[in-house]
Amino acid sequence: MEGEVARLRARLDAGLEVMGLDLAEAQRQALIDYLLLLVRWNRAFNLTAVRDPLEMVARHLLDSLAIAPFLYGDEVLDIGTGAGLPGIPLAILAPERRFMLLDSNGKKIRFVRQAVLALGLANVTPLQARAGAYRAPRKFATIVARAVASLAELRAVAVDFMPRPARLLAMKGREPLEEMADPALAGDELIVHRLAVPFLEGDRHLIELRFH
């Protein structure tokens, strides 16, 4: 087990160096602890299709952290967080921000609650609810979504949760040209960022909608 943890840590450290992210030792350890907890729960509850812990470092941790430079403001809502992605890695990276992690799947939110408790993440609030039915008690300057719904669908849900100015960050694989051409987005300021995630093959894009 120690050897496996060492390999995971080496992969994480190498990825962070490539990405130019200078995390403290406690933050790096928290990311590994989160990953190990996810691996254990995944055996019983099928929280993610990725089974290889080493692959999880890139697909879950580094992929989530790749959008850190685009976070805006102090309040972040993660729609369809699943097992806490990208919300938990981002909350570990940015303890000065507050994160609400939203998902309708009970077993996934149970895992997120356990992870938040185990990691002592005072800046994270998990909530089980459908995004379309959720009535936010506060506004969120950034809303993130990882491979959840189309851009137009996300915009329709997110717009009532956001103050002005604000950002909607949609994490995608290939550049979603058809989604971006949806008339529902006409007039929106839409910026495409190509993401480079260490040790991860395939295209990764972040679609940023700016609300003024």
MIDOSE-1310 file (N, C-alpha, C; in nm, 2 decimals, decimal comma, always signed):
residues 212
mege	+0,08/-0,12/+0,00/+0,00/+0,00/+0,00/+0,09/+0,13/+0,00; +0,19/+0,12/+0,08/+0,28/+0,24/+0,09/+0,34/+0,27/-0,05; +0,38/+0,16/-0,12/+0,43/+0,18/-0,26/+0,33/+0,24/-0,35; +0,21/+0,20/-0,34/+0,10/+0,26/-0,43/+0,08/+0,41/-0,40
varl	+0,08/+0,44/-0,27/+0,06/+0,58/-0,23/+0,17/+0,66/-0,28; +0,30/+0,61/-0,27/+0,41/+0,68/-0,32/+0,40/+0,71/-0,47; +0,35/+0,61/-0,54/+0,34/+0,63/-0,69/+0,23/+0,74/-0,72; +0,12/+0,73/-0,64/+0,02/+0,84/-0,66/+0,07/+0,97/-0,63
rarl	+0,15/+0,98/-0,52/+0,20/+1,11/-0,48/+0,30/+1,16/-0,58; +0,39/+1,07/-0,64/+0,48/+1,12/-0,74/+0,41/+1,17/-0,86; +0,31/+1,10/-0,90/+0,23/+1,14/-1,02/+0,17/+1,28/-1,00; +0,11/+1,29/-0,88/+0,05/+1,42/-0,84/+0,15/+1,54/-0,84
dagl	+0,26/+1,51/-0,78/+0,36/+1,62/-0,77/+0,42/+1,66/-0,91; +0,44/+1,56/-0,99/+0,49/+1,58/-1,13/+0,38/+1,67/-1,21; +0,26/+1,63/-1,19/+0,15/+1,70/-1,26/+0,14/+1,84/-1,21; +0,15/+1,86/-1,08/+0,14/+2,00/-1,03/+0,25/+2,09/-1,08
evmg	+0,37/+2,03/-1,08/+0,49/+2,10/-1,13/+0,47/+2,15/-1,28; +0,42/+2,06/-1,36/+0,39/+2,09/-1,50/+0,29/+2,21/-1,51; +0,19/+2,20/-1,42/+0,08/+2,30/-1,43/+0,12/+2,43/-1,36; +0,23/+2,43/-1,29/+0,27/+2,55/-1,22/+0,19/+2,58/-1,10
ldla	+0,14/+2,48/-1,03/+0,06/+2,49/-0,91/+0,15/+2,46/-0,79; +0,17/+2,56/-0,70/+0,26/+2,54/-0,59/+0,17/+2,52/-0,46; +0,14/+2,39/-0,44/+0,05/+2,36/-0,32/+0,14/+2,32/-0,20; +0,08/+2,35/-0,08/+0,15/+2,32/+0,04/+0,14/+2,17/+0,06
eaqr	+0,23/+2,12/+0,15/+0,23/+1,97/+0,18/+0,10/+1,93/+0,23; +0,03/+2,00/+0,31/-0,10/+1,96/+0,36/-0,20/+1,95/+0,25; -0,20/+2,04/+0,16/-0,29/+2,03/+0,04/-0,26/+1,91/-0,04; -0,14/+1,88/-0,07/-0,10/+1,76/-0,15/-0,15/+1,64/-0,08
qali	-0,13/+1,63/+0,05/-0,17/+1,51/+0,13/-0,32/+1,50/+0,13; -0,39/+1,61/+0,14/-0,54/+1,61/+0,13/-0,59/+1,56/+0,00; -0,53/+1,60/-0,11/-0,57/+1,54/-0,24/-0,55/+1,39/-0,25; -0,44/+1,34/-0,20/-0,41/+1,20/-0,20/-0,51/+1,13/-0,11
dyll	-0,54/+1,18/+0,01/-0,64/+1,12/+0,10/-0,77/+1,12/+0,04; -0,81/+1,22/-0,03/-0,94/+1,22/-0,10/-0,94/+1,11/-0,21; -0,84/+1,10/-0,28/-0,83/+1,00/-0,39/-0,84/+0,86/-0,33; -0,77/+0,83/-0,22/-0,77/+0,70/-0,15/-0,91/+0,67/-0,10
llvr	-0,98/+0,77/-0,05/-1,12/+0,75/+0,00/-1,21/+0,72/-0,12; -1,19/+0,79/-0,23/-1,27/+0,76/-0,35/-1,25/+0,62/-0,40; -1,13/+0,57/-0,40/-1,09/+0,44/-0,44/-1,17/+0,33/-0,36; -1,17/+0,35/-0,22/-1,23/+0,26/-0,13/-1,38/+0,26/-0,15
wnra	-1,44/+0,37/-0,16/-1,59/+0,38/-0,18/-1,63/+0,33/-0,32; -1,54/+0,35/-0,41/-1,58/+0,31/-0,55/-1,60/+0,16/-0,57; -1,53/+0,09/-0,49/-1,54/-0,06/-0,50/-1,68/-0,10/-0,47; -1,75/-0,03/-0,38/-1,88/-0,07/-0,33/-1,99/+0,01/-0,40
fnlt	-1,97/+0,13/-0,43/-2,07/+0,22/-0,48/-2,06/+0,27/-0,62; -1,96/+0,23/-0,69/-1,95/+0,26/-0,83/-1,97/+0,42/-0,86; -1,88/+0,49/-0,79/-1,90/+0,64/-0,80/-1,83/+0,70/-0,93; -1,74/+0,62/-0,98/-1,67/+0,67/-1,10/-1,63/+0,55/-1,19
avrd	-1,64/+0,56/-1,32/-1,60/+0,45/-1,41/-1,45/+0,43/-1,41; -1,37/+0,53/-1,36/-1,22/+0,51/-1,36/-1,19/+0,42/-1,24; -1,12/+0,31/-1,26/-1,08/+0,22/-1,16/-0,94/+0,23/-1,11; -0,85/+0,26/-1,20/-0,71/+0,27/-1,17/-0,67/+0,39/-1,09
plem	-0,63/+0,38/-0,97/-0,59/+0,50/-0,89/-0,49/+0,59/-0,96; -0,40/+0,54/-1,03/-0,30/+0,62/-1,09/-0,36/+0,70/-1,20; -0,46/+0,64/-1,28/-0,53/+0,72/-1,38/-0,62/+0,82/-1,32; -0,67/+0,80/-1,20/-0,76/+0,89/-1,13/-0,68/+1,02/-1,10
varh	-0,55/+1,01/-1,07/-0,47/+1,13/-1,05/-0,49/+1,24/-1,16; -0,48/+1,19/-1,28/-0,49/+1,28/-1,40/-0,64/+1,31/-1,43; -0,72/+1,21/-1,43/-0,86/+1,23/-1,48/-0,95/+1,30/-1,38; -0,91/+1,29/-1,25/-1,00/+1,35/-1,15/-0,92/+1,47/-1,08
llds	-0,81/+1,45/-1,03/-0,74/+1,55/-0,95/-0,68/+1,66/-1,04; -0,59/+1,63/-1,13/-0,53/+1,73/-1,22/-0,63/+1,79/-1,31; -0,72/+1,71/-1,37/-0,83/+1,77/-1,45/-0,91/+1,87/-1,38; -0,95/+1,85/-1,26/-1,02/+1,95/-1,18/-0,94/+2,07/-1,15
laia	-0,82/+2,05/-1,11/-0,73/+2,17/-1,08/-0,70/+2,25/-1,20; -0,71/+2,20/-1,32/-0,68/+2,27/-1,44/-0,76/+2,40/-1,46; -0,88/+2,40/-1,40/-0,97/+2,52/-1,42/-0,95/+2,62/-1,31; -0,86/+2,60/-1,21/-0,84/+2,69/-1,10/-0,81/+2,83/-1,14
pfly	-0,73/+2,86/-1,25/-0,71/+3,00/-1,28/-0,83/+3,07/-1,33; -0,94/+3,00/-1,36/-1,06/+3,07/-1,41/-1,17/+3,09/-1,31; -1,14/+3,05/-1,18/-1,24/+3,08/-1,08/-1,25/+3,22/-1,05; -1,37/+3,27/-1,02/-1,40/+3,41/-1,00/-1,48/+3,43/-0,88
gdev	-1,44/+3,53/-0,80/-1,52/+3,56/-0,68/-1,49/+3,46/-0,56; -1,57/+3,47/-0,46/-1,55/+3,39/-0,34/-1,65/+3,27/-0,32; -1,76/+3,28/-0,40/-1,87/+3,18/-0,38/-1,87/+3,09/-0,51; -1,86/+2,96/-0,50/-1,85/+2,87/-0,61/-1,96/+2,76/-0,59
ldig	-2,04/+2,74/-0,70/-2,14/+2,63/-0,70/-2,09/+2,53/-0,80; -2,08/+2,40/-0,76/-2,05/+2,29/-0,85/-2,18/+2,21/-0,88; -2,23/+2,22/-1,00/-2,35/+2,16/-1,04/-2,32/+2,02/-1,09; -2,39/+1,92/-1,04/-2,37/+1,78/-1,08/-2,23/+1,73/-1,04
tgag	-2,20/+1,76/-0,91/-2,06/+1,73/-0,86/-2,02/+1,58/-0,86; -2,12/+1,49/-0,86/-2,09/+1,35/-0,86/-2,02/+1,31/-0,73; -1,89/+1,26/-0,75/-1,81/+1,23/-0,63/-1,73/+1,34/-0,58; -1,77/+1,47/-0,61/-1,70/+1,58/-0,56/-1,61/+1,65/-0,66
lpgi	-1,64/+1,63/-0,79/-1,54/+1,68/-0,89/-1,61/+1,78/-0,98; -1,55/+1,89/-1,00/-1,42/+1,94/-0,96/-1,41/+2,00/-0,82; -1,53/+2,01/-0,75/-1,54/+2,09/-0,63/-1,44/+2,06/-0,52; -1,42/+1,93/-0,48/-1,33/+1,90/-0,37/-1,19/+1,94/-0,40
plai	-1,13/+1,89/-0,51/-0,99/+1,94/-0,54/-0,98/+2,09/-0,54; -1,07/+2,16/-0,60/-1,07/+2,30/-0,60/-1,08/+2,36/-0,46; -1,16/+2,31/-0,38/-1,17/+2,36/-0,24/-1,05/+2,33/-0,16; -0,98/+2,22/-0,19/-0,85/+2,20/-0,12/-0,75/+2,30/-0,17
lape	-0,75/+2,33/-0,30/-0,66/+2,43/-0,35/-0,69/+2,57/-0,31; -0,81/+2,61/-0,29/-0,86/+2,75/-0,26/-0,94/+2,75/-0,13; -0,88/+2,74/-0,02/-0,95/+2,74/+0,11/-1,02/+2,87/+0,14; -0,98/+2,98/+0,07/-1,03/+3,11/+0,10/-1,17/+3,12/+0,03
rrfm	-1,21/+3,03/-0,06/-1,34/+3,04/-0,13/-1,43/+2,94/-0,06; -1,56/+2,97/-0,08/-1,67/+2,88/-0,03/-1,73/+2,80/-0,14; -1,75/+2,67/-0,13/-1,80/+2,58/-0,23/-1,93/+2,52/-0,19; -2,03/+2,52/-0,28/-2,15/+2,44/-0,26/-2,15/+2,33/-0,36
llds	-2,15/+2,20/-0,32/-2,15/+2,09/-0,41/-2,28/+2,03/-0,42; -2,34/+2,03/-0,54/-2,48/+1,99/-0,56/-2,49/+1,87/-0,65; -2,57/+1,77/-0,61/-2,60/+1,65/-0,69/-2,73/+1,59/-0,65; -2,80/+1,53/-0,74/-2,93/+1,46/-0,70/-2,91/+1,32/-0,66
ngkk	-2,79/+1,26/-0,68/-2,76/+1,12/-0,65/-2,72/+1,10/-0,50; -2,81/+1,03/-0,43/-2,79/+1,02/-0,28/-2,66/+0,96/-0,24; -2,62/+0,85/-0,31/-2,50/+0,78/-0,27/-2,37/+0,86/-0,30; -2,38/+0,94/-0,40/-2,26/+1,03/-0,43/-2,25/+1,14/-0,33
irfv	-2,36/+1,20/-0,30/-2,36/+1,30/-0,20/-2,32/+1,25/-0,06; -2,36/+1,13/-0,03/-2,32/+1,06/+0,10/-2,16/+1,05/+0,10; -2,11/+1,01/-0,01/-1,96/+1,00/-0,02/-1,90/+1,14/-0,01; -1,95/+1,24/-0,07/-1,90/+1,38/-0,06/-1,90/+1,43/+0,08
rqav	-2,01/+1,40/+0,15/-2,02/+1,44/+0,29/-1,91/+1,37/+0,37; -1,89/+1,24/+0,35/-1,79/+1,17/+0,42/-1,65/+1,23/+0,39; -1,63/+1,26/+0,26/-1,50/+1,31/+0,23/-1,47/+1,45/+0,29; -1,58/+1,53/+0,29/-1,56/+1,67/+0,35/-1,53/+1,65/+0,50
lalg	-1,60/+1,56/+0,57/-1,58/+1,54/+0,71/-1,44/+1,48/+0,73; -1,40/+1,38/+0,66/-1,27/+1,32/+0,68/-1,15/+1,42/+0,65; -1,17/+1,51/+0,55/-1,06/+1,60/+0,51/-1,07/+1,73/+0,59; -1,18/+1,75/+0,67/-1,19/+1,87/+0,75/-1,21/+2,00/+0,66
lanv	-1,29/+1,98/+0,55/-1,30/+2,09/+0,46/-1,42/+2,19/+0,51; -1,38/+2,29/+0,58/-1,48/+2,38/+0,64/-1,54/+2,47/+0,53; -1,48/+2,48/+0,42/-1,53/+2,57/+0,31/-1,62/+2,50/+0,21; -1,66/+2,37/+0,24/-1,74/+2,30/+0,15/-1,88/+2,26/+0,21
tplq	-1,99/+2,28/+0,14/-2,12/+2,24/+0,18/-2,18/+2,15/+0,07; -2,20/+2,01/+0,10/-2,26/+1,92/+0,00/-2,41/+1,93/+0,02; -2,48/+1,92/-0,09/-2,63/+1,92/-0,09/-2,69/+1,83/-0,19; -2,78/+1,75/-0,15/-2,85/+1,66/-0,25/-2,98/+1,73/-0,30
arag	-2,98/+1,76/-0,42/-3,09/+1,83/-0,49/-3,07/+1,83/-0,64; -3,18/+1,84/-0,71/-3,17/+1,86/-0,86/-3,15/+2,00/-0,88; -3,06/+2,03/-0,97/-3,02/+2,17/-1,00/-3,14/+2,25/-1,04; -3,23/+2,19/-1,12/-3,35/+2,27/-1,17/-3,45/+2,30/-1,06
ayra	-3,44/+2,22/-0,95/-3,54/+2,24/-0,84/-3,48/+2,32/-0,72; -3,35/+2,34/-0,73/-3,27/+2,40/-0,62/-3,30/+2,55/-0,61; -3,33/+2,60/-0,49/-3,34/+2,74/-0,47/-3,23/+2,79/-0,38; -3,13/+2,86/-0,45/-3,01/+2,89/-0,38/-3,03/+3,00/-0,27
prkf	-2,98/+2,98/-0,15/-2,99/+3,08/-0,05/-2,90/+3,20/-0,07; -2,80/+3,19/-0,16/-2,71/+3,30/-0,19/-2,67/+3,29/-0,34; -2,60/+3,39/-0,38/-2,56/+3,39/-0,52/-2,41/+3,34/-0,53; -2,38/+3,29/-0,65/-2,25/+3,23/-0,67/-2,18/+3,30/-0,79
ativ	-2,06/+3,36/-0,76/-1,99/+3,43/-0,86/-1,93/+3,34/-0,97; -1,91/+3,21/-0,93/-1,86/+3,11/-1,03/-1,95/+2,99/-1,02; -2,00/+2,94/-1,13/-2,07/+2,81/-1,13/-1,99/+2,72/-1,22; -1,95/+2,60/-1,17/-1,88/+2,50/-1,25/-1,96/+2,38/-1,28
arav	-1,94/+2,31/-1,39/-2,00/+2,19/-1,42/-1,91/+2,10/-1,51; -1,89/+1,98/-1,47/-1,80/+1,89/-1,53/-1,87/+1,78/-1,61; -1,87/+1,79/-1,74/-1,94/+1,70/-1,83/-2,09/+1,68/-1,79; -2,16/+1,79/-1,76/-2,30/+1,78/-1,72/-2,38/+1,87/-1,81
asla	-2,47/+1,81/-1,89/-2,57/+1,88/-1,97/-2,50/+1,97/-2,08; -2,59/+2,02/-2,16/-2,54/+2,11/-2,27/-2,52/+2,25/-2,21; -2,45/+2,33/-2,29/-2,42/+2,47/-2,25/-2,55/+2,55/-2,23; -2,64/+2,53/-2,32/-2,77/+2,60/-2,31/-2,85/+2,56/-2,19
elra	-2,85/+2,43/-2,16/-2,92/+2,38/-2,04/-2,85/+2,43/-1,91; -2,72/+2,43/-1,91/-2,65/+2,48/-1,79/-2,68/+2,63/-1,77; -2,68/+2,71/-1,88/-2,70/+2,85/-1,87/-2,84/+2,87/-1,81; -2,94/+2,80/-1,86/-3,08/+2,81/-1,82/-3,09/+2,79/-1,67
vavd	-3,02/+2,69/-1,62/-3,02/+2,66/-1,47/-2,94/+2,76/-1,39; -2,83/+2,80/-1,44/-2,73/+2,88/-1,37/-2,77/+3,03/-1,35; -2,84/+3,08/-1,45/-2,86/+3,22/-1,46/-2,92/+3,28/-1,34; -3,01/+3,21/-1,27/-3,08/+3,27/-1,15/-2,99/+3,26/-1,03
fmpr	-2,88/+3,18/-1,03/-2,80/+3,17/-0,92/-2,69/+3,27/-0,91; -2,67/+3,35/-1,02/-2,55/+3,43/-1,04/-2,58/+3,58/-1,02; -2,49/+3,65/-0,95/-2,49/+3,79/-0,94/-2,43/+3,85/-1,07; -2,41/+3,97/-1,08/-2,34/+4,03/-1,19/-2,22/+4,11/-1,13
parl	-2,10/+4,09/-1,18/-2,06/+4,00/-1,28/-2,04/+3,86/-1,22; -2,03/+3,76/-1,32/-2,02/+3,62/-1,28/-1,97/+3,53/-1,39; -1,93/+3,41/-1,36/-1,88/+3,32/-1,46/-1,95/+3,18/-1,46; -1,98/+3,13/-1,57/-2,02/+2,99/-1,58/-1,91/+2,91/-1,65
lamk	-1,85/+2,81/-1,59/-1,74/+2,73/-1,64/-1,79/+2,59/-1,67; -1,79/+2,55/-1,79/-1,84/+2,42/-1,84/-1,72/+2,34/-1,89; -1,69/+2,23/-1,82/-1,58/+2,15/-1,85/-1,62/+2,04/-1,96; -1,55/+2,04/-2,07/-1,59/+1,95/-2,18/-1,47/+1,87/-2,23
grep	-1,49/+1,77/-2,31/-1,38/+1,70/-2,38/-1,35/+1,77/-2,50; -1,41/+1,73/-2,62/-1,39/+1,80/-2,74/-1,46/+1,93/-2,74; -1,41/+2,03/-2,82/-1,48/+2,16/-2,83/-1,62/+2,14/-2,88; -1,72/+2,18/-2,80/-1,86/+2,15/-2,83/-1,92/+2,25/-2,93
leem	-1,87/+2,25/-3,06/-1,91/+2,35/-3,15/-2,06/+2,36/-3,17; -2,13/+2,24/-3,18/-2,27/+2,25/-3,20/-2,34/+2,31/-3,08; -2,30/+2,28/-2,96/-2,36/+2,34/-2,84/-2,34/+2,49/-2,84; -2,22/+2,53/-2,87/-2,19/+2,68/-2,87/-2,27/+2,76/-2,97
adpa	-2,32/+2,69/-3,08/-2,39/+2,75/-3,18/-2,54/+2,76/-3,15; -2,58/+2,71/-3,03/-2,72/+2,72/-2,99/-2,77/+2,86/-2,98; -2,88/+2,90/-3,04/-2,94/+3,03/-3,04/-2,96/+3,09/-2,90; -2,98/+2,99/-2,80/-3,00/+3,04/-2,66/-2,88/+3,11/-2,60
lagd	-2,76/+3,09/-2,67/-2,64/+3,15/-2,62/-2,61/+3,28/-2,70; -2,69/+3,32/-2,79/-2,67/+3,44/-2,87/-2,66/+3,56/-2,78; -2,55/+3,64/-2,80/-2,54/+3,76/-2,72/-2,45/+3,74/-2,60; -2,43/+3,61/-2,56/-2,34/+3,58/-2,44/-2,19/+3,60/-2,48
eliv	-2,11/+3,64/-2,39/-1,97/+3,64/-2,41/-1,92/+3,50/-2,37; -1,87/+3,43/-2,47/-1,83/+3,29/-2,46/-1,68/+3,28/-2,50; -1,60/+3,22/-2,41/-1,46/+3,21/-2,44/-1,42/+3,06/-2,42; -1,35/+3,01/-2,52/-1,30/+2,87/-2,52/-1,16/+2,86/-2,48
hrla	-1,13/+2,78/-2,37/-1,00/+2,76/-2,33/-0,96/+2,61/-2,35; -0,85/+2,59/-2,42/-0,80/+2,45/-2,44/-0,71/+2,42/-2,32; -0,75/+2,31/-2,25/-0,68/+2,28/-2,13/-0,57/+2,17/-2,16; -0,46/+2,19/-2,09/-0,35/+2,09/-2,10/-0,34/+2,02/-1,96
vpfl	-0,38/+1,90/-1,96/-0,38/+1,82/-1,83/-0,27/+1,72/-1,84; -0,17/+1,72/-1,75/-0,06/+1,63/-1,76/-0,11/+1,48/-1,74; -0,05/+1,39/-1,82/-0,08/+1,25/-1,81/-0,22/+1,21/-1,86; -0,29/+1,31/-1,92/-0,43/+1,28/-1,97/-0,43/+1,29/-2,12
egdr	-0,47/+1,19/-2,19/-0,48/+1,19/-2,33/-0,62/+1,24/-2,37; -0,63/+1,29/-2,50/-0,76/+1,34/-2,54/-0,77/+1,48/-2,52; -0,87/+1,54/-2,59/-0,90/+1,68/-2,58/-0,97/+1,72/-2,45; -0,93/+1,83/-2,39/-1,00/+1,89/-2,28/-1,02/+2,04/-2,30
hlie	-1,14/+2,08/-2,29/-1,18/+2,22/-2,31/-1,26/+2,28/-2,19; -1,24/+2,40/-2,17/-1,32/+2,48/-2,07/-1,40/+2,59/-2,15; -1,53/+2,58/-2,14/-1,61/+2,68/-2,20/-1,66/+2,78/-2,10; -1,61/+2,91/-2,11/-1,64/+3,01/-2,01/-1,75/+3,11/-2,06
lrfh	-1,86/+3,12/-1,99/-1,96/+3,22/-2,02/-1,95/+3,33/-1,92; -1,93/+3,45/-1,96/-1,91/+3,56/-1,87/-2,04/+3,65/-1,87; -2,09/+3,67/-1,75/-2,21/+3,75/-1,73/-2,17/+3,89/-1,67; -2,21/+3,99/-1,73/-2,17/+4,13/-1,69/-2,29/+4,20/-1,62
